[in-house]
Amino acid sequence: MLALAASAAAALPADPPETDAPIVSDREFEAALPPLDAELGAPLEPIENFDAGLPPATDAAPDVALPQPPVVPLDPALAEPLPPLATFDVTTPEASPEDSEEAPPVRYTLAIEGLKDVGLQGRFRDLSALEQGDNKATNGAMVAARAREDEALAVRLLRSEGYYDGTAVVAIEQLPDQPGQLRVTVTAAPGERYNLGEIAVTGPETVPPGLAREALPLKTGSPIVAAEVEGAEANVALKLPQQGYPFTQIGQRDVLLDPVTHIGDYTLPVDPGPRARFGGFTTEGDLAFDAEHVGVLSRFERGDLYDSRKVDDLREAMVATSLFSSVSAEPVRTGEQAEDGTEYVNILVRQDAGPPRALTATAGYATGEGFRVEGAWEHRNLFPPEGALRFGAIAGTQEQSARATFRRSNAGKRDRTVVVNLEAGRRDYPAYTGYTARLNGLISRESTPIWQKRWTWAYGAELIATNENAFDTGLLARERQTYFIGGLTGQLGYDASDSLLDPTKGFRLLGRVNPEVSLNDGTRPYVRNLIEGSAYFPASDSIVLAGRVRFGSISGIDRDDLAPSRRLYAGGGGSVRGFGYQELGPKDLDNNPIGGRSLNEFALEARYRFGNYGVVGFVDAGQVYSSALPQFSNLRYGVGVGGRFYTNFGPMRLDVAMPIDRQPGESKFAVYISIGQAF
């Protein structure tokens, strides 16, 4: 076969001719293939007889048994039915004493290096995660996490003070011979401090020029302190709206640091927006009053240069009305140009009217006056704008009365109040017992706890009808008389103190004149006058010295011709403490006060405050006289101490006083409870 192949190969030409016929035909190729094994076409043996390594079953041994795997008996418990789910016990087994033992905490001490010299060690300790961890942690990983936070904190603090090259590292080491005790050391390297170089404000120019730069209180050569830079930028955003630019935008600052000279050039982009003047008012929301009344509350007019302080003042005035649950005021552009090229802006007031109705109650007690409880119902906006109707009643040991009051605040003008009052009641005092009806009207400018005013004034008129028992010095007995009185009221006050309910510095002055006419047994005109002043001096951060004087006078009528309720009296919580209400002055045969035509009062207090509490020592003096002018003689004195509890609306007052040189019938001590200082 090999010879044939060789011979055939020798017979081939060296260069066969090019032709498309195959070299070897398919028949010759298939003939040359070796035959397949015949057993490949035989049927497969049964699967039951298949087992690796075992001879197949044959006709000679048809009953040869194949080996089987061993049979493992089942656990009888697996065949039992499962217990009901309701009987399954979910109670956590109690831990053994060994299981309850917790790993002892890791304790550490903190050392700080490099921050004290630059004045940052105190701030670092205030913010440190390690410091706040109270020197212990669950494990070492927690200590390491806190250390990484403090490392980043130290770098932030350094950069906030201008140490931009500053670095910090933290080292944690196990203290020798002290298992579970670590020492954590924060080491800071501040490096050189960077100072401000050139300071530039970019953006459109203002009128007059340079307003933004003037409002930026940064100086070349000063350290780059983050808090000072941010405060300076906030000042620009504050000052420009006060000078006609309500839409000022402060851009992102750029500080270019030079690591060689340690100088940082500072650039602040400022877009002042259009220069503006006040235009008109618009309002939206749940309205308590309309835009016209908003204009009444404002302290600016159309055409005035825009000033954000006046907008803030308008917002505060609306809050003081107590008619809103929320209120805001903001400028909006109109596109309307003024003659000088500025733009008019309207003030948009968003209102959310609050509940207009209110129930109020007050209570107090004073020795000599007894208890006094006053309650009232009020609708603060029954007659818009700001027209309130109030019904009140007083139930007290010595007074029972009812009152109806109409009050219009900001009546046609900011801070002007119109009040009409009708009341009737009974008063039972040691000086007199009377049944009185009174109608009065008053136009005033008053201070309130929210809005304290420097100047206050009031003027009005009143009509009084009263039936009172008066002591007749001629008959030496009391007899009941009816009086009809008409009068005018004029009052002027000046308040330079720093608080209405709790003044600590400044002074106050008040003068009142009441010309009146008594129609009892003919027409008898007379004038009631009152002058009062108080001063406050802070002797230290916690001690305030306060003093008060008061003088009163009635001229043009004899005392016995005056209705007892129109006479002057002294004594009590708002007068001379240590004595009963109206107790000082002339007395009748039963030692009851009968009032006078003049008085003088003096008071001195030392107020010591510690936190929300305070202690007050005081001396009061005063007297009432039958003459038209005070005599400054026979003064009576009361001394005492008081306690104060300071709240966000004013101090709660409790005073205990006793009279000096106590006379028969006078109390050994007197107690006064109220809100606010005595004066």
FENJOZI-V59419 format. One record per run of one state. SS is the DSSP state (h for helix, s for strand, l for the rest). FROM is the first residue (numbers start at 0). TO is the last residue. If there is no record, write none. Layout:
# FENJOZI-V59419
ss=SS from=FROM to=TO
ss=SS from=FROM to=TO
This chain:
# FENJOZI-V59419
ss=l from=0 to=0
ss=h from=1 to=10
ss=l from=11 to=24
ss=h from=25 to=31
ss=l from=32 to=36
ss=h from=37 to=40
ss=l from=41 to=45
ss=h from=46 to=48
ss=l from=49 to=74
ss=h from=75 to=78
ss=l from=79 to=83
ss=h from=84 to=86
ss=l from=87 to=95
ss=h from=96 to=99
ss=l from=100 to=104
ss=s from=105 to=112
ss=l from=113 to=114
ss=h from=115 to=117
ss=l from=118 to=119
ss=h from=120 to=126
ss=l from=127 to=127
ss=h from=128 to=131
ss=l from=132 to=134
ss=s from=135 to=136
ss=l from=137 to=138
ss=h from=139 to=159
ss=l from=160 to=165
ss=s from=166 to=173
ss=l from=174 to=179
ss=s from=180 to=188
ss=l from=189 to=193
ss=s from=194 to=201
ss=l from=202 to=209
ss=h from=210 to=213
ss=l from=214 to=221
ss=s from=222 to=222
ss=l from=223 to=224
ss=h from=225 to=242
ss=l from=243 to=247
ss=s from=248 to=249
ss=l from=250 to=252
ss=s from=253 to=257
ss=l from=258 to=261
ss=s from=262 to=270
ss=l from=271 to=274
ss=s from=275 to=285
ss=l from=286 to=289
ss=h from=290 to=296
ss=l from=297 to=303
ss=s from=304 to=304
ss=l from=305 to=306
ss=h from=307 to=319
ss=l from=320 to=322
ss=s from=323 to=336
ss=l from=337 to=341
ss=s from=342 to=352
ss=l from=353 to=355
ss=s from=356 to=365
ss=l from=366 to=368
ss=s from=369 to=378
ss=l from=379 to=385
ss=s from=386 to=395
ss=l from=396 to=397
ss=s from=398 to=407
ss=l from=408 to=415
ss=s from=416 to=427
ss=l from=428 to=431
ss=s from=432 to=444
ss=l from=445 to=453
ss=s from=454 to=471
ss=l from=472 to=475
ss=s from=476 to=494
ss=l from=495 to=504
ss=s from=505 to=517
ss=l from=518 to=522
ss=s from=523 to=537
ss=l from=538 to=541
ss=s from=542 to=554
ss=l from=555 to=557
ss=h from=558 to=560
ss=l from=561 to=562
ss=h from=563 to=565
ss=l from=566 to=566
ss=s from=567 to=567
ss=l from=568 to=585
ss=s from=586 to=586
ss=l from=587 to=591
ss=s from=592 to=592
ss=l from=593 to=594
ss=s from=595 to=595
ss=l from=596 to=596
ss=s from=597 to=609
ss=l from=610 to=611
ss=s from=612 to=624
ss=l from=625 to=634
ss=s from=635 to=646
ss=l from=647 to=648
ss=s from=649 to=658
ss=l from=659 to=668
ss=s from=669 to=674
ss=l from=675 to=678
